Amino acid sequence: MDKNGDVDVTNLADQIETLDTQEPKHNSLQESSHDVIIQAVGDDPILSIKTFEELKLHENLLKGIYEMGFTRPSKIQAKALPLLLKTPPENMIGQSQSGTGKTAAFVLTMLSRIDFNLQAPQALCLAPSRELARQIMVEVRKMGKYTPVITAEAIRESDVKSTTTGKTRSEEFANAQLIVGTPGTVYDLLKKRIINKTSMKIFVLDEADNMLDQQGLGDQSIRIKNMMPRDCQIVLFSATYSAQVRTFAGRFAPNANQFTLKVEELSVKTINQFYMDCKDENHKFEVLDDLYTLLTIGQSIIFVQKRDTADMIAKRMTDKGHRVINLHGGLSTTERDAVMDGFRRGDAKVLITTNVLARGIDVLQVNLVINYDLPLDSTGRHPDFETYLHRIGRTGRFGRTGVSINFVHDANSWEIVKAIENHFNREIVKVPTDNWDTIEGILKKEISKLNS
Ligand SMILES: Nc1ncnc2c1ncn2[C@@H]1O[C@H](COP(=O)(O)OP(=O)(O)OP(=O)(O)O)[C@@H](O)[C@H]1O
């Protein structure tokens, strides 16, 4: 807390994840450390690299990695990359907590698989949202900066010329080697043969459990996968896999090397979780207004369940004098890009959104996530555990500390918070809604515990 009595969540410590640098202990198909179970398909020892050099990557790729400030591989990168880069390629079903560097693991693999002399699509990555696809492409372009890779984003819905490249879709995809997109657009482009699939070497699903969800994007992902050549490497990554999706993932990516986290290891330790007991729906807004009036908060994301609620909260917060922005699927793509880019630049500090941004979005300065509405499954009554974890994972990125606050306003929402607490076996601490000195005290204590 600073001398004005504000909780200073803007200056949270930059703790870099402690790397597991131990030598592999045995040559076996399965390795189980305290947090992750690795099932490898081959008989080779499960290696864990300590430096990126050990991967024997092209020096231009290494240059890109180092320029991004990646001095050492994270734990998932250290263990997954040796398996991902094997020749002949092997499939992967990877799991690691939010913000631990899964993107770099698959981006590096895609870039390593490309024959730069061949101007045809060779690597395809799907993500569930336009914003995440754009973010992955930024990482591709940074990491591949010193390579001649030709890239294309498959996120536009019509055949208009790209505003950035001035090319039509056919022109853009004719010689693109690495494509990142959303499933609907990619499927459409493959079907129309605008994307040529014949030389495709690697197919990646980020947020794979979401992409394979039979009630959502699953159908499209399956259709796209069925169009890929037989020997195409299939790589799935997510922080979460429900038991049902995991079984299906095993069929989608057969004979895969698998990384599985135990449920109690899923929550990121540096994200501290709270709940506030509001009297009713309307009181939730008053508490939100007070929070932003009384506390100094860095960048934050407020999650609601519906687009209408996002619009309504944004309007009411603006009327109260708070500077907020709002992003959901009801906006045009141009509006969505402008909002997201503004938030990334830090022009706006408070982003109100729906589950469209629950997954993957990486803005390191976000130190607070508010679940204004708790995430519910399709019945609308039960908790959506996976979405909860992804939402709060928008803070606490790569070893940073973060705070998440859940708003509770009736018996059902209280039960949902308790169910989430039990499911992940992580305490969600109650903070009062009426005593701001106490609120500051609790948040400060919890944050300092995390930093110590
Ligand atoms: N080896 C590294 N060294 C330093 N920073 C890294 C390294 N690897 C990744 N990062 C950074 O860590 C942050 C989180 O990485 P990333 O977005 O890939 O997480 P993730 O595991 O995909 O999370 P989520 O499950 O939320 O999608 C990013 O800002 C990324 O640039």
The ligand as a Tripos MOL2 file, in Angstrom:
@<TRIPOS>MOLECULE
LIG
   31    33     1     0     0
SMALL
NO_CHARGES

@<TRIPOS>ATOM
      1 N1         11.2180  -18.3670  -22.0930 N.pl3     1 LIG1
      2 C1         10.5930  -17.2300  -21.8310 C.ar      1 LIG1
      3 N2         11.2430  -16.2120  -21.2140 N.ar      1 LIG1
      4 C2         10.6020  -15.0640  -20.9180 C.ar      1 LIG1
      5 N3          9.2950  -14.8150  -21.1850 N.ar      1 LIG1
      6 C3          8.5970  -15.7840  -21.7900 C.ar      1 LIG1
      7 C4          9.2030  -17.0350  -22.1520 C.ar      1 LIG1
      8 N4          8.2520  -17.7970  -22.7310 N.ar      1 LIG1
      9 C5          7.1290  -17.0690  -22.7570 C.ar      1 LIG1
     10 N5          7.3190  -15.8580  -22.1900 N.ar      1 LIG1
     11 C6          6.3070  -14.7970  -22.0170 C.3       1 LIG1
     12 O1          5.3840  -15.2600  -21.0430 O.3       1 LIG1
     13 C7          4.0850  -14.7330  -21.3200 C.3       1 LIG1
     14 C8          3.0480  -15.8490  -21.2930 C.3       1 LIG1
     15 O2          3.2730  -16.7480  -22.3600 O.3       1 LIG1
     16 P1          2.0560  -17.3850  -23.2040 P.3       1 LIG1
     17 O3          1.1060  -16.3200  -23.6270 O.co2     1 LIG1
     18 O4          2.6640  -18.2340  -24.2370 O.co2     1 LIG1
     19 O5          1.3570  -18.2660  -22.0950 O.3       1 LIG1
     20 P2          0.3930  -19.5130  -22.2780 P.3       1 LIG1
     21 O6          0.9960  -20.6420  -21.5450 O.co2     1 LIG1
     22 O7          0.0600  -19.7060  -23.7140 O.co2     1 LIG1
     23 O8         -0.8780  -18.9880  -21.4720 O.3       1 LIG1
     24 P3         -2.4760  -19.2450  -21.6970 P.3       1 LIG1
     25 O9         -2.7700  -20.6060  -21.1650 O.co2     1 LIG1
     26 O10        -3.1100  -18.1580  -20.8950 O.co2     1 LIG1
     27 O11        -2.7170  -19.1290  -23.1710 O.co2     1 LIG1
     28 C9          4.1800  -14.0310  -22.6580 C.3       1 LIG1
     29 O12         4.2540  -12.6360  -22.4350 O.3       1 LIG1
     30 C10         5.4740  -14.5480  -23.2600 C.3       1 LIG1
     31 O13         6.0820  -13.6100  -24.1200 O.3       1 LIG1
@<TRIPOS>BOND
     1     1     2 1
     2     2     3 ar
     3     2     7 ar
     4     3     4 ar
     5     4     5 ar
     6     5     6 ar
     7     6     7 ar
     8     6    10 ar
     9     7     8 ar
    10     8     9 ar
    11     9    10 ar
    12    10    11 1
    13    11    12 1
    14    11    30 1
    15    12    13 1
    16    13    14 1
    17    13    28 1
    18    14    15 1
    19    15    16 1
    20    16    17 2
    21    16    18 1
    22    16    19 1
    23    19    20 1
    24    20    21 2
    25    20    22 1
    26    20    23 1
    27    23    24 1
    28    24    25 2
    29    24    26 1
    30    24    27 1
    31    28    29 1
    32    28    30 1
    33    30    31 1
@<TRIPOS>SUBSTRUCTURE
     1 LIG1         1 GROUP 0 **** ****
